[in-house]
Amino acid sequence: MTDNTTKTNLLGMSPEQLDAFFAEQGEKRFRATQVLKWMHQHGADSFDEMTNISKVLRDKLSKVAEVREPEVVTQDISKDGTRKWVIRIDGGSCVETVLIPEGDRATLCISSQAGCSLDCSFCSTGKQGFNRNLSAAEIIGQLRIAIKSFGPMDPAGPRRVTNVVLMGMGEPLMNFDNVVKAIILMMEDNAYGLSTRRVTLSTAGVVPAIDKLREVTDVSLAISLHAPNDELRDVLVPINKRYPIKELFAACHRYLEDLNDRRVITIEYTLMSGINDQVVHAKELGKLLKTLPCKLNLIPFNPFPNSGYERPSEAAIKAFKDIMLKAGVLTTVRRTRGDEIDAACGQLVGQVEDKTRRSQKYIPVVQESTAEVVKSL
């Protein structure tokens, strides 16, 4: 019997890669489609479950291939129905995945990296440093795990996950190839069949990768902005020093040029008390967003230990929203979900080892930097 470590994991393969794999095995192309459906529509974990494939072929596949999703370490369910999984990936690191139900919708927040190299000052994941990129199988496996948590997968049954957002741990565009493979599977009719409007990739602003993305997919795009000017954003989102707002917005315009369905960019803006939630920030943001077809998602900061930031008052949140609406910007406030299981936006940290010791040296630096920036405004 071939050792598992030498077997090819088919779970993260695109339809084209599966076609090539079966061609190498001397099999017809339709076998790839059959296996694709079994993996992603029926949730099959072994070839023995694939009953419309001959036993000879099933035995052959079992010797050279496998269907393996990452290991679930824990699953927590919040009082509001939010579900969070801690998932162990190859090598022993863990990432987190969150499902947020709301009416007839269920949005899954998927991780793309173990840790993150961008070190955005208000995000707990960034304080852990970067471990590694997730494979396509580990990314799409999170979607399978979420769907299967409700029971056996059934392509004729109700859709358990209606929307997917790549907003979990990591910067998706820093793991470009594997993320794109997973997105293709999410939108593939013979897999999960999600529309481009129901799959959203969130980026802190990796401009060259945004331009590259538009060449391979029309997935919906979200920008983690969090500041109305470069001076403040340089502190909150350090990648802004390389790709400032003007360059980022130009890339967003180029991305929208290729879309013919009147879509807009989603702007994510985490409100932090005394940092970026003042009237002056709202007015400046209103002027900035008039230059881009977009909608604004305000995210009240979700505290985590030693963050150095605080959540704004409800009055401050409402005042900021009112100013944005008056400026003509479509604005919603993302309410905290799953807070008691640390599943809220910005709280995902998993069990990734902090090899950089960022969390120990971070607080005095960010407090000094943000104080200087705010004082100058």
URFENRA-V760125 format. One record per backbone hydrogen bond with DSSP energy under -1.0 kcal/mol. NH is the residue of the N-H (numbers start at 1). CO is the residue of the C=O. Records with the same first field share a line. If there is no record, write none. Layout:
# URFENRA-V760125
NH = CO ; CO
This chain:
# URFENRA-V760125
6 = 3
7 = 4
8 = 64
10 = 66
13 = 10
18 = 14
19 = 15
20 = 16
21 = 17
22 = 18
23 = 19
24 = 20
25 = 21
26 = 23
27 = 22
31 = 28
32 = 29
33 = 29
34 = 30
35 = 31
36 = 32
37 = 33
38 = 34
39 = 35
40 = 36
41 = 37
42 = 37
44 = 38
49 = 46
50 = 47
51 = 49
53 = 50
58 = 54
59 = 55
60 = 56
61 = 57
62 = 58
65 = 61
66 = 8
71 = 88
73 = 86
74 = 86
76 = 84
78 = 82
81 = 78
83 = 99
84 = 76
85 = 97
86 = 74
87 = 95
88 = 71
89 = 93
92 = 89
95 = 87
97 = 85
98 = 109
99 = 83
100 = 107
102 = 105
105 = 102
107 = 100
108 = 163
109 = 98
110 = 165
112 = 169
113 = 169
114 = 132
116 = 129
121 = 236
123 = 120
124 = 346
128 = 125
129 = 126
131 = 114
134 = 112
139 = 135
140 = 136
141 = 137
144 = 140
145 = 141
146 = 142
147 = 143
148 = 144
149 = 145
150 = 147
151 = 148
157 = 154
162 = 106
163 = 106
164 = 198
165 = 108
166 = 200
167 = 165
168 = 110
174 = 171
175 = 172
179 = 175
180 = 176
181 = 177
182 = 178
183 = 179
184 = 180
185 = 181
186 = 182
187 = 183
191 = 188
192 = 185
193 = 188
194 = 186
198 = 195
200 = 164
201 = 220
202 = 166
203 = 222
207 = 205
210 = 206
211 = 207
212 = 208
213 = 209
214 = 210
215 = 212
216 = 213
217 = 213
220 = 196 ; 199
222 = 201
223 = 266
224 = 203
225 = 223 ; 268
226 = 268
233 = 229
234 = 230
236 = 232
237 = 233
240 = 237
241 = 238
242 = 239
243 = 239
248 = 244
249 = 245
250 = 246
251 = 247
252 = 248
253 = 249
254 = 250
255 = 251
256 = 252
257 = 253
259 = 256
265 = 293
266 = 221
267 = 295
268 = 223
269 = 297
271 = 299
273 = 310
275 = 272
276 = 272
282 = 278
283 = 279
284 = 280
285 = 281
286 = 282
287 = 283
288 = 284
289 = 285
291 = 288
292 = 289
295 = 265
296 = 330
297 = 267
298 = 332
299 = 269
301 = 271
307 = 304
317 = 313
318 = 314
319 = 315
320 = 316
321 = 317
322 = 318
323 = 319
324 = 320
325 = 321
326 = 322
327 = 323
328 = 325
329 = 324
332 = 296
334 = 298
341 = 338
342 = 339
343 = 338
347 = 344
352 = 349
355 = 353
357 = 354
361 = 357
362 = 358
366 = 362
367 = 363
368 = 364
369 = 365
370 = 366
371 = 367
372 = 368
373 = 369
374 = 370
375 = 371
376 = 372
